[in-house]
């Protein structure tokens, strides 16, 4: 479980879409406040999903080779296959000229509530779902699994935490470097989405098949 959560958490935190949006928020007039609203909403979404999984399982791992355990692995396999298919589709489709989304023109006037809602919209729900399917194996009677779940949520939020702290500490330098990062993410967005989708999808697919036949 731990290794799967690390892979999924890294893929979430490296995603280009929410990171680009977060940099735009940080560059707005009330950037630190809006960024904090986005960050907290993002983290809360992850924690709520994990909490729902824990409530569903009662904090106990499913018995191996039982019907619920097999179903959980099958769900994780489905997420893996879906990510592979999505990455393949994004790779094969013709290049599309794309400008910034229309909402970016109104971001200076966005409220913290709007920023928090944007975090929900930009959450990579396919990866979040894969993380939830993995968290079904958590045994909350052990400290290590508690730490694994908390660490997963923090890892999936790490890029946002680092950027928020950077802007608070050194705003002038941070804005210049983060805007350069946003430009780079914009130029390589498709490659990043395809690479992350394929890598995580193949990982989850292989792991799930192994768990089914082992």
Buried (B, 14 or more C-beta within 10 A) or exposed (E): BBEBBBBBBBBBBBBBBBBBBBBBBBBBEBBBBBBBBBBBBBBBBBBEBBEEBBEEBEBEBBEEEEEEBBEBBBBBBBBBBBBBEBBBEBBEEEEEEEEEEEEBEEBBEBEBEBBBBBBEEBBBEBBBBBBBBBBBBBBBEEEEBBEBBEBBBBBBBBBBBEBBEBBBEEEEEBBEBBBEBBEEBEEEBBEBBBBBBBBBBBBBBEBBEEBBEE
